Every structure is written in C-alpha cells, then in structure tokens.
C-alpha cells in the first residue's frame, strides 16, 4: 500500500491524544479542541501534503463533534 499523509497524521494525532489526555489509561483519551487544533494544524503545515483548505474543513468537522462533548476531542471523532 502507498503512504498516505492523512493517515500518518491521524495516527500521530491519536498518539498525541493518548499522551496528553487526563483520562485514565484505556479511556476516551480526550483533549481540548484548542490543543488538538494547534497540533493538527502544525503537523499538517510541516507535512506539506495536506492543504490549508483540507485542514480547515477537517478541523471544522472535529469542532462540531467536540462542541457536543464540552469542547473535548475524542479519538473516535476522527
């Protein structure tokens, strides 16, 4: 299979959620949307394969989900 920059980035984001969460191990691995957005935008920009438009559309979808969970992003959201 060929390398997919988006899948690679999402894998990195899952790891970041697991590292940064205050949930117990094995929990939902929630992190604040602001933290998720900052990290995702940064990693997408240095990757160079994911456009700013794609990033903005993705983050808007995640924000809508996070807004239903007190502003927290869950791994299952992406």
Phi and psi restraints in degrees (range 20) as a CNS / XPLOR table:
assign (resid 1 and name C) (resid 2 and name N)
       (resid 2 and name CA) (resid 2 and name C) 1.0 -84.7 20.0 2
assign (resid 2 and name N) (resid 2 and name CA)
       (resid 2 and name C) (resid 3 and name N) 1.0 156.9 20.0 2
assign (resid 2 and name C) (resid 3 and name N)
       (resid 3 and name CA) (resid 3 and name C) 1.0 -69.7 20.0 2
assign (resid 3 and name N) (resid 3 and name CA)
       (resid 3 and name C) (resid 4 and name N) 1.0 131.4 20.0 2
assign (resid 3 and name C) (resid 4 and name N)
       (resid 4 and name CA) (resid 4 and name C) 1.0 -115.4 20.0 2
assign (resid 4 and name N) (resid 4 and name CA)
       (resid 4 and name C) (resid 5 and name N) 1.0 112.4 20.0 2
assign (resid 4 and name C) (resid 5 and name N)
       (resid 5 and name CA) (resid 5 and name C) 1.0 -61.5 20.0 2
assign (resid 5 and name N) (resid 5 and name CA)
       (resid 5 and name C) (resid 6 and name N) 1.0 -35.0 20.0 2
assign (resid 5 and name C) (resid 6 and name N)
       (resid 6 and name CA) (resid 6 and name C) 1.0 -67.8 20.0 2
assign (resid 6 and name N) (resid 6 and name CA)
       (resid 6 and name C) (resid 7 and name N) 1.0 -44.1 20.0 2
assign (resid 6 and name C) (resid 7 and name N)
       (resid 7 and name CA) (resid 7 and name C) 1.0 -62.0 20.0 2
assign (resid 7 and name N) (resid 7 and name CA)
       (resid 7 and name C) (resid 8 and name N) 1.0 -39.9 20.0 2
assign (resid 7 and name C) (resid 8 and name N)
       (resid 8 and name CA) (resid 8 and name C) 1.0 -62.9 20.0 2
assign (resid 8 and name N) (resid 8 and name CA)
       (resid 8 and name C) (resid 9 and name N) 1.0 -42.9 20.0 2
assign (resid 8 and name C) (resid 9 and name N)
       (resid 9 and name CA) (resid 9 and name C) 1.0 -66.1 20.0 2
assign (resid 9 and name N) (resid 9 and name CA)
       (resid 9 and name C) (resid 10 and name N) 1.0 -42.9 20.0 2
assign (resid 9 and name C) (resid 10 and name N)
       (resid 10 and name CA) (resid 10 and name C) 1.0 -65.4 20.0 2
assign (resid 10 and name N) (resid 10 and name CA)
       (resid 10 and name C) (resid 11 and name N) 1.0 -35.4 20.0 2
assign (resid 10 and name C) (resid 11 and name N)
       (resid 11 and name CA) (resid 11 and name C) 1.0 -62.8 20.0 2
assign (resid 11 and name N) (resid 11 and name CA)
       (resid 11 and name C) (resid 12 and name N) 1.0 -43.0 20.0 2
assign (resid 11 and name C) (resid 12 and name N)
       (resid 12 and name CA) (resid 12 and name C) 1.0 -63.0 20.0 2
assign (resid 12 and name N) (resid 12 and name CA)
       (resid 12 and name C) (resid 13 and name N) 1.0 -39.4 20.0 2
assign (resid 12 and name C) (resid 13 and name N)
       (resid 13 and name CA) (resid 13 and name C) 1.0 -67.2 20.0 2
assign (resid 13 and name N) (resid 13 and name CA)
       (resid 13 and name C) (resid 14 and name N) 1.0 -36.2 20.0 2
assign (resid 13 and name C) (resid 14 and name N)
       (resid 14 and name CA) (resid 14 and name C) 1.0 -63.1 20.0 2
assign (resid 14 and name N) (resid 14 and name CA)
       (resid 14 and name C) (resid 15 and name N) 1.0 -43.2 20.0 2
assign (resid 14 and name C) (resid 15 and name N)
       (resid 15 and name CA) (resid 15 and name C) 1.0 -63.0 20.0 2
assign (resid 15 and name N) (resid 15 and name CA)
       (resid 15 and name C) (resid 16 and name N) 1.0 -41.3 20.0 2
assign (resid 15 and name C) (resid 16 and name N)
       (resid 16 and name CA) (resid 16 and name C) 1.0 -61.9 20.0 2
assign (resid 16 and name N) (resid 16 and name CA)
       (resid 16 and name C) (resid 17 and name N) 1.0 -43.1 20.0 2
assign (resid 16 and name C) (resid 17 and name N)
       (resid 17 and name CA) (resid 17 and name C) 1.0 -59.8 20.0 2
assign (resid 17 and name N) (resid 17 and name CA)
       (resid 17 and name C) (resid 18 and name N) 1.0 -43.4 20.0 2
assign (resid 17 and name C) (resid 18 and name N)
       (resid 18 and name CA) (resid 18 and name C) 1.0 -66.0 20.0 2
assign (resid 18 and name N) (resid 18 and name CA)
       (resid 18 and name C) (resid 19 and name N) 1.0 -32.5 20.0 2
assign (resid 18 and name C) (resid 19 and name N)
       (resid 19 and name CA) (resid 19 and name C) 1.0 -76.9 20.0 2
assign (resid 19 and name N) (resid 19 and name CA)
       (resid 19 and name C) (resid 20 and name N) 1.0 -42.2 20.0 2
assign (resid 19 and name C) (resid 20 and name N)
       (resid 20 and name CA) (resid 20 and name C) 1.0 -89.6 20.0 2
assign (resid 20 and name N) (resid 20 and name CA)
       (resid 20 and name C) (resid 21 and name N) 1.0 -14.8 20.0 2
assign (resid 20 and name C) (resid 21 and name N)
       (resid 21 and name CA) (resid 21 and name C) 1.0 -65.9 20.0 2
assign (resid 21 and name N) (resid 21 and name CA)
       (resid 21 and name C) (resid 22 and name N) 1.0 155.2 20.0 2
assign (resid 21 and name C) (resid 22 and name N)
       (resid 22 and name CA) (resid 22 and name C) 1.0 -102.1 20.0 2
assign (resid 22 and name N) (resid 22 and name CA)
       (resid 22 and name C) (resid 23 and name N) 1.0 1.4 20.0 2
assign (resid 22 and name C) (resid 23 and name N)
       (resid 23 and name CA) (resid 23 and name C) 1.0 -70.3 20.0 2
assign (resid 23 and name N) (resid 23 and name CA)
       (resid 23 and name C) (resid 24 and name N) 1.0 153.0 20.0 2
assign (resid 23 and name C) (resid 24 and name N)
       (resid 24 and name CA) (resid 24 and name C) 1.0 -63.8 20.0 2
assign (resid 24 and name N) (resid 24 and name CA)
       (resid 24 and name C) (resid 25 and name N) 1.0 156.1 20.0 2
assign (resid 24 and name C) (resid 25 and name N)
       (resid 25 and name CA) (resid 25 and name C) 1.0 -56.3 20.0 2
assign (resid 25 and name N) (resid 25 and name CA)
       (resid 25 and name C) (resid 26 and name N) 1.0 135.5 20.0 2
assign (resid 25 and name C) (resid 26 and name N)
       (resid 26 and name CA) (resid 26 and name C) 1.0 87.2 20.0 2
assign (resid 26 and name N) (resid 26 and name CA)
       (resid 26 and name C) (resid 27 and name N) 1.0 -2.0 20.0 2
assign (resid 26 and name C) (resid 27 and name N)
       (resid 27 and name CA) (resid 27 and name C) 1.0 -82.0 20.0 2
assign (resid 27 and name N) (resid 27 and name CA)
       (resid 27 and name C) (resid 28 and name N) 1.0 -162.7 20.0 2
assign (resid 27 and name C) (resid 28 and name N)
       (resid 28 and name CA) (resid 28 and name C) 1.0 -73.7 20.0 2
assign (resid 28 and name N) (resid 28 and name CA)
       (resid 28 and name C) (resid 29 and name N) 1.0 -12.5 20.0 2
assign (resid 28 and name C) (resid 29 and name N)
       (resid 29 and name CA) (resid 29 and name C) 1.0 57.1 20.0 2
assign (resid 29 and name N) (resid 29 and name CA)
       (resid 29 and name C) (resid 30 and name N) 1.0 47.9 20.0 2
assign (resid 29 and name C) (resid 30 and name N)
       (resid 30 and name CA) (resid 30 and name C) 1.0 -74.1 20.0 2
assign (resid 30 and name N) (resid 30 and name CA)
       (resid 30 and name C) (resid 31 and name N) 1.0 143.4 20.0 2
assign (resid 30 and name C) (resid 31 and name N)
       (resid 31 and name CA) (resid 31 and name C) 1.0 -138.3 20.0 2
assign (resid 31 and name N) (resid 31 and name CA)
       (resid 31 and name C) (resid 32 and name N) 1.0 155.4 20.0 2
assign (resid 31 and name C) (resid 32 and name N)
       (resid 32 and name CA) (resid 32 and name C) 1.0 -61.3 20.0 2
assign (resid 32 and name N) (resid 32 and name CA)
       (resid 32 and name C) (resid 33 and name N) 1.0 144.5 20.0 2
assign (resid 32 and name C) (resid 33 and name N)
       (resid 33 and name CA) (resid 33 and name C) 1.0 -55.8 20.0 2
assign (resid 33 and name N) (resid 33 and name CA)
       (resid 33 and name C) (resid 34 and name N) 1.0 -39.1 20.0 2
assign (resid 33 and name C) (resid 34 and name N)
       (resid 34 and name CA) (resid 34 and name C) 1.0 -59.9 20.0 2
assign (resid 34 and name N) (resid 34 and name CA)
       (resid 34 and name C) (resid 35 and name N) 1.0 -40.9 20.0 2
assign (resid 34 and name C) (resid 35 and name N)
       (resid 35 and name CA) (resid 35 and name C) 1.0 -66.7 20.0 2
assign (resid 35 and name N) (resid 35 and name CA)
       (resid 35 and name C) (resid 36 and name N) 1.0 -46.9 20.0 2
assign (resid 35 and name C) (resid 36 and name N)
       (resid 36 and name CA) (resid 36 and name C) 1.0 -58.6 20.0 2
assign (resid 36 and name N) (resid 36 and name CA)
       (resid 36 and name C) (resid 37 and name N) 1.0 -47.9 20.0 2
assign (resid 36 and name C) (resid 37 and name N)
       (resid 37 and name CA) (resid 37 and name C) 1.0 -61.4 20.0 2
assign (resid 37 and name N) (resid 37 and name CA)
       (resid 37 and name C) (resid 38 and name N) 1.0 -44.7 20.0 2
assign (resid 37 and name C) (resid 38 and name N)
       (resid 38 and name CA) (resid 38 and name C) 1.0 -59.9 20.0 2
assign (resid 38 and name N) (resid 38 and name CA)
       (resid 38 and name C) (resid 39 and name N) 1.0 -49.5 20.0 2
assign (resid 38 and name C) (resid 39 and name N)
       (resid 39 and name CA) (resid 39 and name C) 1.0 -65.9 20.0 2
assign (resid 39 and name N) (resid 39 and name CA)
       (resid 39 and name C) (resid 40 and name N) 1.0 -45.1 20.0 2
assign (resid 39 and name C) (resid 40 and name N)
       (resid 40 and name CA) (resid 40 and name C) 1.0 -62.1 20.0 2
assign (resid 40 and name N) (resid 40 and name CA)
       (resid 40 and name C) (resid 41 and name N) 1.0 -46.8 20.0 2
assign (resid 40 and name C) (resid 41 and name N)
       (resid 41 and name CA) (resid 41 and name C) 1.0 -61.0 20.0 2
assign (resid 41 and name N) (resid 41 and name CA)
       (resid 41 and name C) (resid 42 and name N) 1.0 -42.6 20.0 2
assign (resid 41 and name C) (resid 42 and name N)
       (resid 42 and name CA) (resid 42 and name C) 1.0 -63.1 20.0 2
assign (resid 42 and name N) (resid 42 and name CA)
       (resid 42 and name C) (resid 43 and name N) 1.0 -50.7 20.0 2
assign (resid 42 and name C) (resid 43 and name N)
       (resid 43 and name CA) (resid 43 and name C) 1.0 -65.2 20.0 2
assign (resid 43 and name N) (resid 43 and name CA)
       (resid 43 and name C) (resid 44 and name N) 1.0 -38.3 20.0 2
assign (resid 43 and name C) (resid 44 and name N)
       (resid 44 and name CA) (resid 44 and name C) 1.0 -65.0 20.0 2
assign (resid 44 and name N) (resid 44 and name CA)
       (resid 44 and name C) (resid 45 and name N) 1.0 -38.4 20.0 2
assign (resid 44 and name C) (resid 45 and name N)
       (resid 45 and name CA) (resid 45 and name C) 1.0 -69.1 20.0 2
assign (resid 45 and name N) (resid 45 and name CA)
       (resid 45 and name C) (resid 46 and name N) 1.0 -38.5 20.0 2
assign (resid 45 and name C) (resid 46 and name N)
       (resid 46 and name CA) (resid 46 and name C) 1.0 -77.8 20.0 2
assign (resid 46 and name N) (resid 46 and name CA)
       (resid 46 and name C) (resid 47 and name N) 1.0 -23.1 20.0 2
assign (resid 46 and name C) (resid 47 and name N)
       (resid 47 and name CA) (resid 47 and name C) 1.0 -66.5 20.0 2
assign (resid 47 and name N) (resid 47 and name CA)
       (resid 47 and name C) (resid 48 and name N) 1.0 -43.3 20.0 2
assign (resid 47 and name C) (resid 48 and name N)
       (resid 48 and name CA) (resid 48 and name C) 1.0 80.2 20.0 2
assign (resid 48 and name N) (resid 48 and name CA)
       (resid 48 and name C) (resid 49 and name N) 1.0 -8.8 20.0 2
assign (resid 48 and name C) (resid 49 and name N)
       (resid 49 and name CA) (resid 49 and name C) 1.0 -93.9 20.0 2
assign (resid 49 and name N) (resid 49 and name CA)
       (resid 49 and name C) (resid 50 and name N) 1.0 -14.6 20.0 2
assign (resid 49 and name C) (resid 50 and name N)
       (resid 50 and name CA) (resid 50 and name C) 1.0 -111.1 20.0 2
assign (resid 50 and name N) (resid 50 and name CA)
       (resid 50 and name C) (resid 51 and name N) 1.0 123.5 20.0 2
assign (resid 50 and name C) (resid 51 and name N)
       (resid 51 and name CA) (resid 51 and name C) 1.0 -71.2 20.0 2
assign (resid 51 and name N) (resid 51 and name CA)
       (resid 51 and name C) (resid 52 and name N) 1.0 159.2 20.0 2
assign (resid 51 and name C) (resid 52 and name N)
       (resid 52 and name CA) (resid 52 and name C) 1.0 -62.8 20.0 2
assign (resid 52 and name N) (resid 52 and name CA)
       (resid 52 and name C) (resid 53 and name N) 1.0 -36.1 20.0 2
assign (resid 52 and name C) (resid 53 and name N)
       (resid 53 and name CA) (resid 53 and name C) 1.0 -63.4 20.0 2
assign (resid 53 and name N) (resid 53 and name CA)
       (resid 53 and name C) (resid 54 and name N) 1.0 -47.0 20.0 2
assign (resid 53 and name C) (resid 54 and name N)
       (resid 54 and name CA) (resid 54 and name C) 1.0 -59.2 20.0 2
assign (resid 54 and name N) (resid 54 and name CA)
       (resid 54 and name C) (resid 55 and name N) 1.0 -42.1 20.0 2
assign (resid 54 and name C) (resid 55 and name N)
       (resid 55 and name CA) (resid 55 and name C) 1.0 -61.5 20.0 2
assign (resid 55 and name N) (resid 55 and name CA)
       (resid 55 and name C) (resid 56 and name N) 1.0 -47.2 20.0 2
assign (resid 55 and name C) (resid 56 and name N)
       (resid 56 and name CA) (resid 56 and name C) 1.0 -64.0 20.0 2
assign (resid 56 and name N) (resid 56 and name CA)
       (resid 56 and name C) (resid 57 and name N) 1.0 -41.3 20.0 2
assign (resid 56 and name C) (resid 57 and name N)
       (resid 57 and name CA) (resid 57 and name C) 1.0 -63.2 20.0 2
assign (resid 57 and name N) (resid 57 and name CA)
       (resid 57 and name C) (resid 58 and name N) 1.0 -46.4 20.0 2
assign (resid 57 and name C) (resid 58 and name N)
       (resid 58 and name CA) (resid 58 and name C) 1.0 -61.0 20.0 2
assign (resid 58 and name N) (resid 58 and name CA)
       (resid 58 and name C) (resid 59 and name N) 1.0 -46.7 20.0 2
assign (resid 58 and name C) (resid 59 and name N)
       (resid 59 and name CA) (resid 59 and name C) 1.0 -65.9 20.0 2
assign (resid 59 and name N) (resid 59 and name CA)
       (resid 59 and name C) (resid 60 and name N) 1.0 -32.7 20.0 2
assign (resid 59 and name C) (resid 60 and name N)
       (resid 60 and name CA) (resid 60 and name C) 1.0 -65.1 20.0 2
assign (resid 60 and name N) (resid 60 and name CA)
       (resid 60 and name C) (resid 61 and name N) 1.0 -41.4 20.0 2
assign (resid 60 and name C) (resid 61 and name N)
       (resid 61 and name CA) (resid 61 and name C) 1.0 -62.6 20.0 2
assign (resid 61 and name N) (resid 61 and name CA)
       (resid 61 and name C) (resid 62 and name N) 1.0 -43.3 20.0 2
assign (resid 61 and name C) (resid 62 and name N)
       (resid 62 and name CA) (resid 62 and name C) 1.0 -65.7 20.0 2
assign (resid 62 and name N) (resid 62 and name CA)
       (resid 62 and name C) (resid 63 and name N) 1.0 -40.5 20.0 2
assign (resid 62 and name C) (resid 63 and name N)
       (resid 63 and name CA) (resid 63 and name C) 1.0 -61.3 20.0 2
assign (resid 63 and name N) (resid 63 and name CA)
       (resid 63 and name C) (resid 64 and name N) 1.0 -41.3 20.0 2
assign (resid 63 and name C) (resid 64 and name N)
       (resid 64 and name CA) (resid 64 and name C) 1.0 -60.6 20.0 2
assign (resid 64 and name N) (resid 64 and name CA)
       (resid 64 and name C) (resid 65 and name N) 1.0 -39.2 20.0 2
assign (resid 64 and name C) (resid 65 and name N)
       (resid 65 and name CA) (resid 65 and name C) 1.0 -70.6 20.0 2
assign (resid 65 and name N) (resid 65 and name CA)
       (resid 65 and name C) (resid 66 and name N) 1.0 -43.3 20.0 2
assign (resid 65 and name C) (resid 66 and name N)
       (resid 66 and name CA) (resid 66 and name C) 1.0 -63.5 20.0 2
assign (resid 66 and name N) (resid 66 and name CA)
       (resid 66 and name C) (resid 67 and name N) 1.0 -36.1 20.0 2
assign (resid 66 and name C) (resid 67 and name N)
       (resid 67 and name CA) (resid 67 and name C) 1.0 -60.0 20.0 2
assign (resid 67 and name N) (resid 67 and name CA)
       (resid 67 and name C) (resid 68 and name N) 1.0 -25.6 20.0 2
assign (resid 67 and name C) (resid 68 and name N)
       (resid 68 and name CA) (resid 68 and name C) 1.0 -83.4 20.0 2
assign (resid 68 and name N) (resid 68 and name CA)
       (resid 68 and name C) (resid 69 and name N) 1.0 -5.7 20.0 2
assign (resid 68 and name C) (resid 69 and name N)
       (resid 69 and name CA) (resid 69 and name C) 1.0 -127.8 20.0 2
assign (resid 69 and name N) (resid 69 and name CA)
       (resid 69 and name C) (resid 70 and name N) 1.0 46.9 20.0 2
assign (resid 69 and name C) (resid 70 and name N)
       (resid 70 and name CA) (resid 70 and name C) 1.0 55.2 20.0 2
assign (resid 70 and name N) (resid 70 and name CA)
       (resid 70 and name C) (resid 71 and name N) 1.0 34.5 20.0 2
assign (resid 70 and name C) (resid 71 and name N)
       (resid 71 and name CA) (resid 71 and name C) 1.0 78.8 20.0 2
assign (resid 71 and name N) (resid 71 and name CA)
       (resid 71 and name C) (resid 72 and name N) 1.0 12.5 20.0 2
assign (resid 71 and name C) (resid 72 and name N)
       (resid 72 and name CA) (resid 72 and name C) 1.0 -103.2 20.0 2
assign (resid 72 and name N) (resid 72 and name CA)
       (resid 72 and name C) (resid 73 and name N) 1.0 139.2 20.0 2
assign (resid 72 and name C) (resid 73 and name N)
       (resid 73 and name CA) (resid 73 and name C) 1.0 -94.4 20.0 2
assign (resid 73 and name N) (resid 73 and name CA)
       (resid 73 and name C) (resid 74 and name N) 1.0 131.7 20.0 2
assign (resid 73 and name C) (resid 74 and name N)
       (resid 74 and name CA) (resid 74 and name C) 1.0 -107.0 20.0 2
assign (resid 74 and name N) (resid 74 and name CA)
       (resid 74 and name C) (resid 75 and name N) 1.0 148.5 20.0 2
assign (resid 74 and name C) (resid 75 and name N)
       (resid 75 and name CA) (resid 75 and name C) 1.0 -54.4 20.0 2
assign (resid 75 and name N) (resid 75 and name CA)
       (resid 75 and name C) (resid 76 and name N) 1.0 -36.7 20.0 2
assign (resid 75 and name C) (resid 76 and name N)
       (resid 76 and name CA) (resid 76 and name C) 1.0 -67.0 20.0 2
assign (resid 76 and name N) (resid 76 and name CA)
       (resid 76 and name C) (resid 77 and name N) 1.0 -12.4 20.0 2
assign (resid 76 and name C) (resid 77 and name N)
       (resid 77 and name CA) (resid 77 and name C) 1.0 -69.3 20.0 2
assign (resid 77 and name N) (resid 77 and name CA)
       (resid 77 and name C) (resid 78 and name N) 1.0 -19.3 20.0 2
